[in-house]
Amino acid sequence: MMSVMPSAHAARMVGSRWLSGATKYVVAFFLLILPLLTFGQSDFPTRPLRIIVPFPAGGSNDTLARQVGQALHRLLGKPVVIDNRPGAAGNIGAEIVVKATADGYTLLWGGNSIVTMNPWLYRNMSFDPLKQLVPVVQIGSGGTALIAHVGAPFAGLTEFVDYARHNPKRVNYGSYGSGSYPHLYMEVLKDLAGFDVTHVPYRGSPPAITDLIAGRIGVMFDGILNILQPYRAGRVRVLAVVRTGRHPLIPDAPNLAEHFPGFRFRSWQGVLAPTDTPPVILDRLHGLFNAALREPDVQDRMRDFHFVPSTLDRKNFADEIAAEALVWRGVIRRLGLSLD
């Protein structure tokens, strides 16, 4: 009796021919739709960019973000919206970006605290910035200064430390808010120098500096870009700086590490995006921001303040964040700091 079942060899032949034919159709299909898949990425962006700045208007992050945003607008011919969403040491603005569509149109202009400090400091965060944000570009570093009210009973770093040691909690210090890097910097200095001062949190740099000038607080850490104007006007004293070496515009102010070798930190500004943003979009954004940073007016602005532009690519920026996060995890746990 003749069998109607194909032989194993015949089955393989038929399967091979069908697969070969199917493969041709699959390849042809993808060649047909590939331009459609990449079209929305190669001409990115096709609509306005929204950059969330998680700090109040008027501070160094906001000022530089707006200048770079204007440069991007000129390069792209499309609006770039700067959206200030301050609060919770940057967490409020960061959460908006984490929950945004990962298409490259909603970005975070942030700093160290959001991704290297907050994950260890806040007990009840609703998101994980280390896992849910990805680096786009590191803008650079302007350094930090420890400043004081001009009428304070100390004129230099050594005098401040001595005064604070002999007058526990008598000096009030300001910050951008609980958990912000100025807050943590002072907590580290308190531990290294062995004194106690009272924390007064503000919603960003401008109101804190206003109260320091008025004498309502005695000292605070702040970005050098924020304090140069009142310093030049003689409205604040600079006790020390936190950067590599001394600052060219404040040469008499010592680097804190000269007195406390354990105080070696670097504050930076950078742009981040939701983690699932396609790599091709991240690369495009990295190139666009670097092009904006090369614009003459942006270069002049950074040069005026001795703001050091970053040369890191996305991978090296991610590596720096990971390494710095481990450092701050150890510091925060050692000091027993924690916020809800």
LINWO-V684512 format. One record per residue. N is the residue number from 1. RES is the residue in one letter. SS is DSSP state (H for helix, E for strand, - for the rest). Layout:
<<N | RES | SS> <N | RES | SS>>
//
This chain:
<<1 | M | -> <2 | M | -> <3 | S | -> <4 | V | -> <5 | M | -> <6 | P | -> <7 | S | -> <8 | A | H> <9 | H | H> <10 | A | H> <11 | A | H> <12 | R | H> <13 | M | H> <14 | V | H> <15 | G | H> <16 | S | H> <17 | R | H> <18 | W | H> <19 | L | H> <20 | S | H> <21 | G | H> <22 | A | H> <23 | T | H> <24 | K | H> <25 | Y | H> <26 | V | H> <27 | V | H> <28 | A | H> <29 | F | H> <30 | F | H> <31 | L | H> <32 | L | H> <33 | I | H> <34 | L | H> <35 | P | H> <36 | L | H> <37 | L | H> <38 | T | H> <39 | F | H> <40 | G | H> <41 | Q | H> <42 | S | H> <43 | D | -> <44 | F | -> <45 | P | -> <46 | T | -> <47 | R | -> <48 | P | -> <49 | L | E> <50 | R | E> <51 | I | E> <52 | I | E> <53 | V | E> <54 | P | -> <55 | F | -> <56 | P | -> <57 | A | -> <58 | G | -> <59 | G | -> <60 | S | H> <61 | N | H> <62 | D | H> <63 | T | H> <64 | L | H> <65 | A | H> <66 | R | H> <67 | Q | H> <68 | V | H> <69 | G | H> <70 | Q | H> <71 | A | H> <72 | L | H> <73 | H | H> <74 | R | H> <75 | L | H> <76 | L | H> <77 | G | -> <78 | K | -> <79 | P | -> <80 | V | E> <81 | V | E> <82 | I | E> <83 | D | E> <84 | N | E> <85 | R | -> <86 | P | -> <87 | G | -> <88 | A | H> <89 | A | H> <90 | G | H> <91 | N | H> <92 | I | H> <93 | G | H> <94 | A | H> <95 | E | H> <96 | I | H> <97 | V | H> <98 | V | H> <99 | K | -> <100 | A | -> <101 | T | -> <102 | A | -> <103 | D | -> <104 | G | -> <105 | Y | -> <106 | T | E> <107 | L | E> <108 | L | E> <109 | W | E> <110 | G | E> <111 | G | E> <112 | N | H> <113 | S | H> <114 | I | H> <115 | V | H> <116 | T | H> <117 | M | H> <118 | N | H> <119 | P | H> <120 | W | H> <121 | L | H> <122 | Y | E> <123 | R | -> <124 | N | -> <125 | M | -> <126 | S | -> <127 | F | -> <128 | D | -> <129 | P | H> <130 | L | H> <131 | K | H> <132 | Q | H> <133 | L | E> <134 | V | E> <135 | P | E> <136 | V | E> <137 | V | E> <138 | Q | E> <139 | I | E> <140 | G | E> <141 | S | E> <142 | G | -> <143 | G | -> <144 | T | E> <145 | A | E> <146 | L | E> <147 | I | E> <148 | A | E> <149 | H | E> <150 | V | -> <151 | G | -> <152 | A | -> <153 | P | -> <154 | F | -> <155 | A | -> <156 | G | -> <157 | L | H> <158 | T | H> <159 | E | H> <160 | F | H> <161 | V | H> <162 | D | H> <163 | Y | H> <164 | A | H> <165 | R | H> <166 | H | H> <167 | N | -> <168 | P | -> <169 | K | -> <170 | R | -> <171 | V | -> <172 | N | E> <173 | Y | E> <174 | G | E> <175 | S | E> <176 | Y | -> <177 | G | -> <178 | S | -> <179 | G | -> <180 | S | -> <181 | Y | H> <182 | P | H> <183 | H | H> <184 | L | H> <185 | Y | H> <186 | M | H> <187 | E | H> <188 | V | H> <189 | L | H> <190 | K | H> <191 | D | H> <192 | L | H> <193 | A | H> <194 | G | -> <195 | F | -> <196 | D | -> <197 | V | -> <198 | T | E> <199 | H | E> <200 | V | E> <201 | P | E> <202 | Y | -> <203 | R | -> <204 | G | -> <205 | S | H> <206 | P | H> <207 | P | H> <208 | A | H> <209 | I | H> <210 | T | H> <211 | D | H> <212 | L | H> <213 | I | H> <214 | A | H> <215 | G | -> <216 | R | -> <217 | I | -> <218 | G | -> <219 | V | E> <220 | M | E> <221 | F | E> <222 | D | E> <223 | G | E> <224 | I | H> <225 | L | H> <226 | N | H> <227 | I | H> <228 | L | H> <229 | Q | H> <230 | P | H> <231 | Y | H> <232 | R | H> <233 | A | -> <234 | G | -> <235 | R | -> <236 | V | E> <237 | R | E> <238 | V | E> <239 | L | E> <240 | A | E> <241 | V | E> <242 | V | E> <243 | R | -> <244 | T | -> <245 | G | -> <246 | R | -> <247 | H | E> <248 | P | -> <249 | L | -> <250 | I | E> <251 | P | -> <252 | D | -> <253 | A | -> <254 | P | E> <255 | N | E> <256 | L | H> <257 | A | H> <258 | E | H> <259 | H | H> <260 | F | -> <261 | P | -> <262 | G | -> <263 | F | -> <264 | R | -> <265 | F | -> <266 | R | -> <267 | S | -> <268 | W | -> <269 | Q | E> <270 | G | E> <271 | V | E> <272 | L | E> <273 | A | E> <274 | P | E> <275 | T | -> <276 | D | -> <277 | T | -> <278 | P | -> <279 | P | H> <280 | V | H> <281 | I | H> <282 | L | H> <283 | D | H> <284 | R | H> <285 | L | H> <286 | H | H> <287 | G | H> <288 | L | H> <289 | F | H> <290 | N | H> <291 | A | H> <292 | A | H> <293 | L | H> <294 | R | -> <295 | E | -> <296 | P | H> <297 | D | H> <298 | V | H> <299 | Q | H> <300 | D | H> <301 | R | H> <302 | M | H> <303 | R | H> <304 | D | H> <305 | F | -> <306 | H | -> <307 | F | -> <308 | V | E> <309 | P | E> <310 | S | -> <311 | T | -> <312 | L | -> <313 | D | -> <314 | R | H> <315 | K | H> <316 | N | H> <317 | F | H> <318 | A | H> <319 | D | H> <320 | E | H> <321 | I | H> <322 | A | H> <323 | A | H> <324 | E | H> <325 | A | H> <326 | L | H> <327 | V | H> <328 | W | H> <329 | R | H> <330 | G | H> <331 | V | H> <332 | I | H> <333 | R | H> <334 | R | H> <335 | L | H> <336 | G | -> <337 | L | -> <338 | S | -> <339 | L | E> <340 | D | ->>
//
